[in-house]
Structures are given as structure tokens and as C-alpha cells.
Amino acid sequence: MKRILYCILFVAVLFGPAPAQAEGSIIFKIGEDVVVERGTKAGQVIAINGQITVSGTVEGNVIAVGDSVVLTRNAVVTGNVISVGGIIVLGKGAEIQGTLTEINSSNISDVISTMLSDEWEGWSWVFAVFSLIIFMSILIIALLVATLLPGPIRTISQAVPAETLKVSLWGILGLILIVPLAILLTISVIGIVLIPLEMILVVCAGLMGLIAICQLIGQYAYRLFKKSDQHIIRETFWGLVILWLIGWIPYIGWMVKVFALTLGLGAVIYTRFGTVRPDPPQKE
């Protein structure tokens, strides 16, 4: 119970109130409103279950999920404006260089019909919102796992730099054997009942490996800024954010994610779900 409360406290700190006036910053909030004041600048502005009010300049996109977007007459947005589950209020004189997209109960059927007719160019934004939802789900799971199982997660992450080659080989072997193993279980009468168990093990191993890789990325990021010895929650959070942002890089983003997943899976197999520590390097 203490660990669960500790996780909730950390989540509250991470997503707590923060000023929205940082010039050129990315503003991301959950469950609270975002206001970009007149005379201030922001990069991307994203709010989940919170209203976005723009009176300043947003040098990117404005996305509100579950609430509305208000653009006053002084608002300047160089990207697109999207409201999922709300409306967009556009003040006279507001300068919007991108497109305005509303998806709510009153026009959802029209939006779907337009998408199916291939006349809508917003498929990328539907994917972006869907990706954001997946990211938030994985983030919550990652923070809980890192809080409840800090020891195994650190053991898995430590295996990656300590035994990179072995971890990589185990990861590739694990990915290759998933389908053949499922086929072997299918043709066996007793093995059929074990297929769900295999799927559960694969999903758990993949998630634990991904969380460990994110923790390792966050650890290296903090070292880069000479702020080592951070809590595992912060390392995991920022590592996942960095990996998610890298995933948006065209052509190579998905390859980086697959590589990270392969390394993480291999580290989980090599350490037996974080129960066996990698051998320390021998001193000559």
C-alpha cells in the first residue's frame, strides 16, 4: 500500500501545475486547463480532459482531447488546431495557419464518412491522438511497475550495457521463437491450454523490457546533464518520453522502437525477469 501511494504521489508531482508561459516550450497537461497568455509563446500545446485557451502564440499544434479549444482574437497558431470531444471557439482576428478539426458527438458520423471517402487529410492526426492514448496507458503502467518492482527493473536495465551482445541475441531469438512455439502448442492437445500463458508471458516480458530500456535511457539522459542518481520513477518517465518522441522521427523512429523492444526482451530473458543479476566485468 505504501508503494502504491508513493506511485500516486510521484504521478501527481510529475503532472502537477506548471507555468504555461515558458517561451517555445511543449505544454502537456492532464485533467487541468491550459492558458497561453497574451505576449507569450509555446511550442506544442496538448491537454487531456482540460480546456485550452490561447491568447498568445503557439508555434506548433494545439490538441485538446475531451474538452474544447478557445482561440481569442490575439491568438496566433502556426500549426493545426484539433478538439476531440469538444468544440473550437474562434475569436475574430485570430490567426490560424493550419486547419481546424472538431470531432465530437454532433459530427462524428460526418468525420468518419469523410475519412472513408479519402477526402480528409487528417488521418495523421487520428493516428497522433491514438498514439497519445497508447503512450499515456503505457506511461501509467510503466510508473506502477517501476514503483512496485524497482529491483527487477534495474537488474534488467543493467544487463543491457553489461552483456549487450548476449542480450541482443536472446532478444532476436525470443522474437523468432514466439510464432513457432505458438504453432507447436496449437498442434498439441495439452499445449492448446498453454497458449494464453505464452501470450501473457510474452506481453509481460515485452512490457518489463521496454520499461527497463526507458529507465536506462532516462538514466543516461540525466547523466548527460550531470544529474545522476535520480529516482527510478523520474528516469523511467523521461526515458519513455524520449523514446516516444524518437518514434515520431520519419523512417528510423519505428526501427529504434523495435530495437529497444528487442533489447528489452532479450534482457528479460537473460536475467529471467530480473531475478538473476548479470556477471560484473572481471578486472584484469
N, C-alpha and C positions, 0 to 999 in steps of 0.2 A: 504493500500500500504506500509506503514512503517513496519507493521508486516511481510509482505511478504519479503521485503528487508532485514529485520532483520534475518529472517529464512535463506535466501540465504547466508548472511554473516556468520552465525554460521556454516552452512554446509561447507562453504569454509574454515573456521578455523579448523573444525574437520578433513577435508580431505586434509589439506594443506601440503606442503612439510615437510618431516621429515627425519632425517638421517636414512640410512639403515644399519648402522654399529653396532647397538646395539646387543651385543652378546646374542644369544639364543632367540631373540625377534620374535614376529609374525609380519611380514611386510604385510600390506594390503593397496593397492593404487588403486585409480580410476582416469583414464584419464591421467596418467603420468607413465613414465618408472621407473623401479626399478633396481638398480645396487647393487649387493652384492660384495664388493671389495675383492681382494685377502688378505688373512690373517684375515678376519672377519667371524663371524658365525651368522646364523639366524635360527629361528625355521621353521615355515611355511612361504612361500612366495606366495602371491596371488595378481594378478594385473588384473584389468578390463580395457580394451582398453588402454593397456600400455605394452611395451616390458620388459621382464625380462632378465637381463644379470647376470650370476653367474660366478664369478671368485674365490669366497671363498667357504665356507662350509655351506650347508643348512641341518640342522638336522630334516628333515621332507619332505614335498611335495612342489613342485613348480607347480603352476597352473596359466596359462595366458589365459584370455578369451578375444577374439577379437584381439589378437596380438601374437607375436612369443616368443620363449624362446631360448636364446643363452647361451650355456654352453661352456666356454673356457676350455683350456687344464688343467687349475688349479682347475676346478670346482669339488666339491665333494657333492653329493646329496644322502642322506641315504634313501629317500622315492621315490615316483613316480614323473614323470615329465609329465604334460599334457598341451597341447596347443589346444584351441578351436578357430578356425578361423585363425590360423597362422601355423607356422612350428617350428620344433625343430632343431636347429643347434648345432651339437655335435662336439666339438673340440677333436683332437687326444690327448689322455691321460686323458680325463675327466672320473671321477669315479662315476658311477650311479648304486646304489644298487637296485633300484626299476625298474619299467617299464617305457617305453617311449610311449606316446599316442598322436597322432596327429589327430584332427578332423577338416577338412576343406572342401572346395568345391570340391577338387580333389579326396577325398577319402571318402566322407560322405556316398555314397552308399555302399562301401565295409564295412565300420564300422557298418552300420545298418544291412547288411546281416550277418555279423559275430555275431552280438548281437542276431539276431533272430535264429541263428543256435546253440545258447547256448555254443559257443566255446570261447566267450570273457568273461574275468573275470573282466571287468571294469564297470559293472552295478553300483557298489557303487560310482564310480566317476561321472557317469552321474547324479546320484541322488545328489551327492555333489554339482555339478555345478548348477543343477536345484534349489537345496535348497538355494544356494548362491544368485541366481537371485531373488527368492521369498523374501529372507531376505533383500536384497537391496531395493526392492519395498516397503516392509513394513516399512523399516527404513525411507525412504523418506516421506511416508505418516505420520508416527509417528512424525517426526520432524515438519512437517507442522501443524498437529493437535495440538501438544504441544505448538507451537508458536502462533497459532490463537485462541486456546481455553485453555489457561493455567488455568483459574479459574475452569471450569468444570472438567478438568483432575485431578487437585489437590483435588477437592471435592470427586471425585470417589475414588482416591487412599487413602484418609484419612478415608473413610468408611470401608476399609478392616481391619485395626488394631482396629478401634473403635467398629465395630459391626461384628466381624469375623463370628460368628455363624449365624446371620441373613443373612449376605451376602452369606455365603456358601449355606444356604437353598434356598435363592432366585435364586442363580446360578443353582443349581440342578433342581429346579422347572422350571426354564426357559428352560433349555435343554430338559427336559422331555416333555414340552408342545409345542415345536416347531412343531413336526410332527403331533400330534393330531389336533392342531389349523389349520394347513395347510389342513388336511383332512376335517375338518368342513367347512372351507371356500370353498373347492372344491365342496362339495355336495350342496352348496348354490349358487343360481343363482347370487345374488348380491355379495356374498363372493368371487367369482372367480376373479373379478377385483381387490380384495384387496390382493390377494396372492403376487403379486410383491411388494406391500407396506410392507407386512410382511417380505419378504426376505430382503428388503432394511433395515428395522428396525433391523433385526437380525444381518446383516453384520455390520451395523454402531455400534450397541451395542457391538458386539464382538470385533471390532477394538478399540473402545474407552476403553473398559475394559482391553484389552491387553496392550494398551498404558499406561493406568493408573498403571497397575501392573508393567510394565517395569520402569515407573518413580519411583514407590515405591522401587523396587529392587535397582535402581541406587542410590536413597536417602540413603538406608541402607548401600550400599557399600561405599559411601562417608563418612558416619558416622563411619564405621569400620576403615577407615583410618584417622579419625578425621579431615575431611574436609567437614563439614556440610554447609548448606546454599548455595548450588550450584544452578546455573540456571537450570530451568526445562528442558532445551534442553540437557544439559550435563547429567543430571540424566536419562532422557529417553533414550538417546543414549547408555550409558554404561549399563543400565538395560536391554535393548534389546539385546545387545551383550552378556551379561552374560547369559540371558535366552536361547539365540540361542546356545551358547556353551554347556550349560547344556543339551539341547535337543539332543546332539550327544552322551551322555552317554548311553551305551547299556542298554536295558531293562527298565530303570527307566526314561530315558530322555523324552520319549513321555508322560509318566504319569505326569511328572512335568509340561509339557506344557498344558496338558488337565486340570490339577488342576488350573494352573494360569488363563487359559481361563474361567473356571467355576467361580472362584473368581471374575474376572474382570466383567463377565456378570452379576453376582449377585450384584456387587457394582453399576453397571449402572442402573439396575432395582431398587435397593433400594434407590438410590439418584435421580432417574428419570432423567437420562442422566446428572447428575452433577448439577441439579438445586436446590436440597434440601440437605442441609448440615446435616451430622449425628449429633445426640444429643451429646453434650460434656459430659464426665463422671461426675457423681454427686459426690461432695466431702462430705465425712461423717463428 
